[in-house]
Amino acid sequence: MDTATLDKLCDRYRDEQGAIIELLQTIQAEDQHLPREALERVSERLQIPLSQLYGLATFYKAFTLKPKGRHTVTCCVGTACHVRGGRRVVEQLERTLGIRVGDTTDDGQLSLETVNCVGACAVAPITIVDGEYHGQMTPAQVSRLVARHRPKAGEGPNAGT
């Protein structure tokens, strides 16, 4: 997010009581994470200690300081999913993507995260990609699921370069 846009947002939220969360959500929606430079600018413009902004950004699970991928893969590791092999699905995703939970692939396409329960226990284990639920997931299905959300050779942001 450019400085002028960030300054306008700060001005917009300056006098709203408790609006800092909404401001951080707006920044994250634009940048897919909370960049250090943006937090420093908000701190300066709104005269809020940078440590307080980092405290909010690390307290709420909705915020991330690391860039997220174009697609988010979320695996449930709640009791029903765990009992039905959810942990093995997570491990296979980590191997297939070459990342650990909480990370993003080098190409910026996929981020992997876990949640404790999504309330879809009847179709456990469940994996969610960009809000689309994939129930009764098995490690064998991971490759096909990942392939659906990754650009093929010659496609995507670096095509033709």
C-alpha positions in Angstrom: 0.0 0.0 0.0 1.5 3.4 -1.0 2.1 6.0 1.6 -0.6 8.4 0.4 -3.3 5.8 0.6 -2.1 4.7 4.1 -2.1 8.4 5.2 -5.7 8.8 4.0 -6.7 5.7 5.9 -5.0 6.9 9.1 -6.8 10.3 8.7 -10.1 8.4 8.2 -9.8 6.3 11.3 -8.0 8.9 13.5 -11.0 10.0 15.5 -12.9 6.7 15.6 -12.9 5.1 19.0 -11.5 1.6 18.8 -11.0 1.8 15.0 -7.4 0.6 15.0 -8.5 -3.0 14.5 -10.5 -2.0 11.4 -7.6 0.0 10.1 -5.3 -3.0 10.5 -7.9 -5.2 8.7 -8.0 -2.8 5.8 -4.2 -2.8 5.5 -4.1 -6.6 5.6 -6.9 -6.9 3.1 -4.8 -4.8 0.6 -1.4 -6.3 1.3 -2.3 -9.9 2.4 -0.3 -9.2 5.6 0.7 -6.3 7.9 4.0 -5.0 6.5 6.5 -3.5 9.0 6.6 -0.2 7.0 2.8 0.1 7.2 2.8 -0.5 10.9 5.6 2.1 11.4 3.6 4.7 9.3 0.4 4.0 11.3 2.4 4.4 14.6 3.9 7.7 13.4 0.6 9.1 12.0 -1.7 8.1 14.9 1.0 8.5 17.6 0.4 4.9 18.8 3.5 3.0 20.1 4.7 0.5 17.5 4.9 -2.1 20.3 1.1 -1.7 20.8 0.4 -2.3 17.1 2.6 -5.4 17.1 0.8 -6.5 20.2 -2.5 -6.3 18.4 -1.1 -7.9 15.3 0.3 -10.9 17.2 -2.6 -11.3 19.6 -5.4 -11.7 17.0 -5.1 -14.8 14.8 -6.8 -12.9 12.0 -3.6 -10.9 11.5 -0.4 -12.0 10.0 3.0 -10.3 9.7 4.1 -12.7 7.0 2.8 -12.4 3.4 0.1 -14.9 2.6 -0.3 -16.8 -0.6 -2.8 -16.2 -3.3 -4.7 -19.3 -2.0 -5.1 -20.4 1.7 -5.2 -24.1 2.5 -6.7 -24.7 6.0 -6.7 -28.1 7.6 -8.9 -28.9 10.6 -7.0 -30.7 13.4 -9.9 -30.9 15.8 -10.7 -34.1 17.6 -12.9 -35.7 14.8 -10.5 -34.7 12.1 -7.5 -35.9 14.1 -9.0 -39.3 14.8 -9.9 -39.8 11.1 -6.4 -38.9 9.9 -6.3 -35.2 9.7 -2.7 -35.0 10.9 -1.5 -37.2 8.1 -3.3 -34.9 5.6 -1.4 -31.9 7.1 1.9 -33.8 6.9 1.3 -34.7 3.3 0.4 -31.1 2.4 3.7 -30.0 4.1 5.6 -32.5 2.0 3.8 -31.7 -1.2 4.1 -27.9 -0.8 7.6 -28.0 0.7 6.5 -25.8 3.6 5.5 -26.0 7.2 2.1 -24.9 8.7 2.1 -21.1 8.9 4.3 -20.7 5.8 3.7 -19.7 2.2 5.2 -21.4 -0.9 8.1 -19.7 -2.6 6.0 -18.9 -5.6 3.5 -17.1 -3.4 0.6 -19.3 -4.5 -0.3 -21.3 -1.4 -0.3 -20.7 2.4 -0.9 -23.6 4.8 -2.6 -23.2 8.2 -4.5 -25.3 10.7 -7.5 -24.6 12.8 -8.8 -26.5 15.8 -12.3 -27.0 14.5 -14.5 -25.9 11.7 -17.7 -27.7 12.8 -17.9 -30.1 9.9 -17.1 -33.2 11.9 -19.4 -35.4 9.9 -17.1 -35.1 6.9 -13.8 -35.3 8.8 -11.0 -34.9 8.1 -11.6 -31.6 6.2 -9.4 -29.3 4.3 -10.6 -25.9 3.1 -9.1 -24.0 0.2 -10.2 -20.4 -0.2 -13.5 -21.2 1.6 -14.2 -24.3 -0.4 -14.6 -27.4 1.8 -13.1 -30.7 0.9 -14.4 -33.4 3.2 -13.1 -36.9 3.9 -9.7 -35.8 2.7 -7.0 -38.4 2.5 -3.2 -38.0 2.0 -3.6 -39.6 -1.5 -6.0 -36.7 -2.5 -3.6 -34.0 -1.6 -1.6 -33.8 -4.9 -4.8 -33.4 -6.9 -6.1 -30.7 -4.6 -2.8 -28.8 -4.8 -2.7 -29.1 -8.6 -6.1 -27.4 -8.9 -4.8 -24.3 -7.2 -1.3 -24.0 -8.7 -0.6 -22.4 -12.1 0.7 -24.9 -14.7 3.9 -24.2 -16.5 3.5 -21.1 -18.8 0.6 -19.7 -16.6 0.6 -17.3 -13.7 2.4 -14.1 -12.8 5.8 -15.1 -14.2 4.5 -16.6 -17.5 6.6 -15.6 -20.5 9.5 -14.2 -18.5 
